[in-house]
Amino acid sequence: MSIQSVCRICRREGMKLYLKGTRCETEKCAFERRGYAPGQHGQKRRKDTEYGLQLREKQKVKRIYGVLERQFRRYFSIASSKKGVTGETLLQLLEQRLDNTVYRMGFAESRRQARQVVRHGMILVNGKKVDIPSYTLKAGDKIAVLDKFKENTGVKRSLETLQKRGVPEWLEVDTGVLAGTFKKIPTKDEIALPVQEQLIVELYSK
């Protein structure tokens, strides 16, 4: 996916999804220059239907976490079968993905880059190499960058931005050794994403 097409996704959703990492914080960000939806009629105001709002929210969450429709439906199915609030459980499952955690820990500049980091075999989970971005982490799992990749320029550049991004409360990171711990499953308030997950629940409940 090109930089231009990634920018169109943010413009379509009407908000920055930080799909390009640190570039989104600069003046090069296309959303800063053209914050309206792409296309010939992008600047015209649209009145979304109830279904349209629900669909947009689902698309937004899918794009934030970088998952496909089949994967997303599977996560929703798992969430709806568990006790608790389905929408919150859905977000928790997405946060437990290895690629998301690699991004959150500062070992990648974006979730998209984090998927590449994981697929390239750069990450250990509890001392074992894991190259599956969707791998589900549990409380207490240890995540680390393999020694031979600790000087990787992409990883080092990402760590420079970690202080600005901050480390979520449910994670613990030692930037000196490029390792951390998935301490616990986060609550909805801790995840703090600008999404209305209940709209997704309503969409799939029809």
N, C-alpha and C positions, 0 to 999 in steps of 0.2 A: 504494500500500500504506500503510495507516494505521500510526501509532506502535504501537498495540496489537497488530496482526498481526505487526509486526516483532519485538516482544518475545516473542511466542509462538514464533517460530522459534528464538530463543536458548534458551528454556525447553525446547523439544522436543529440542534438541541437548545440553542439560545443561551448557552453557558459554556465556560471553559471546562473541558473534561481532562485537561492536562495529559493528553495522549502523546505529546512530544516532549514531556519532561520540562527541563529548564528553559527550552526555547519559548514555552508558553508564558514565561515571565518577562520576556524581552519585547522590544518594539517591533520585532519581526513577526510577532504573533498576528495571524490574519484576523483573528476574532477582534483584536483591538481596532483594526482598520475597517472591518466590515462585520459588525456584530449582528447583522440580519441574516435570515436564511438564504442559502444559495439559490440560484435560478432566476429566471426572468421576473417572477412575481415575489421575490424574496422580501422586498421592503414593504409589501402590502400587509396590513394587519389581517390575521385570520381568526375566526371564531371557532375554536375546536369544539367538537361534540364530546359527550361524556366518553364514548369509546375512543375518540381521538386522543384525549388526555391520558387515558389509561394506557393506550398503545405507546404514546410518546414516553411515558415514564418507564415502561418496560424496555424500550429501545435505549433509553438513557443509561439504565443500570447495566444492560448487556454491554454497551460500549465502554462504560467506565471500567468494567472488569475484563473486557475483551473476550467474552464467551459467545459461542454460537447458539442459535435457537434451540437445537436439540439438547445441548448441554444445559441451557437455561431451564428448559422444561424439566429436565431430570432433577436439577437443584430444587425447583419448585415442588416437584412430586415428593422429594425427600422431606422438604420443609413442612409440607401439608400433612405428612404422616407422623410428624413428631409432636409431642406435647408443647404447648406454648403458643405464642403469637406467630402465625405463619410468616408474615412479612419480615419480622425481626429475625426469625430463624433463617430465612432465605439470605438476608444480608450477612449473617454470621457464617453461613456455609461458604459464601463467596470470599469472605475475609480469611477463611481458613485455607484457601488455595495457596500452594507454595509460591507461585509466581507473584501473587499479591503481597505475600509476606516478604519476599525478597525485595520488592519495591519499597514496601513500608519500612524495611530495615535500612534502606539507603544503599543497597548493593546494585541498584539499577535506577536510571533516571525516570523511567516510566514503567507501567505494567507491561507494555509491549516489549520494551527492552528486557524486562525481567523474564519474560517467556523465553527469549533467546538465550539468556544467561543460563536458565535451567536446562533447556534443550541441549546446550553445548556441554553439559556435564560439569558445570562449574560449582555446583552446590552439593553439600553433604547434609543429610538429615540424620541425626543421631549416629554420626560417624560413617554413614553409608551414602554412596553417590545416588542421587535421585534426579532423573532427567525428565520427569513428567510434570509439566506446569500445573495440572489440576490436582496434583497430589494433596490430600486433605491432612492438615496438621492437627495434632491434638495438644492439649495443655501439657506443658513440660518438654515438648520436642525441642531439640537443639539444632540450629541451622548455622552452617558455616560455609565460607568460600574456600575451595580447595587451595592449598598452599601455592601451587604453580600458577594460579590465576590472581593472586593477591596484588600483583603489580599491573594488572590489566588496566589500561587507560580509562576505559569506560566505567569500571567500578570505582576507580580513584576519583574521577570527575564527579560521579554521583555522590560520593561521600562528602565532597566539598559543599554540596547543597543540602545535606541532611540537617544541619543546624537550623537552616531557614525553614525547612519542612517540618522538622520535629519528629520524634519517635512516639508512636501511640502508647498509651498507658499499658496495653496488654502485651507489649513486646519489651524485651530488654536487649540492648545492643552494646557490644564492646568493639568500637571502631579500630582499636589498636590491633586486634587479632582477627577482625572481620568475622565475627561470630555473634550469635545471639540466641535468645530463648523465646519461644511462643508461650508466654506465661499462662494465658487463660483465654477463653472465648470472650470476645468483647460484647458489651451491651449495645443496643441501638444508639443510645446517647453518646457512647464512646466512639462509635464509628463516625458519627457526625457528618454524613453525606447529605447534600441538598436534594434528597429524593423523597417521594411520598410512596413508600412501598405498599401501602394499603390499596393504592390504585391498581397495582399489579395483581394483588390478591383478588380484587373485584373483577379484573379482566379475565383471569383464569377460572373464576368461579361461575362464569356465565354458562 
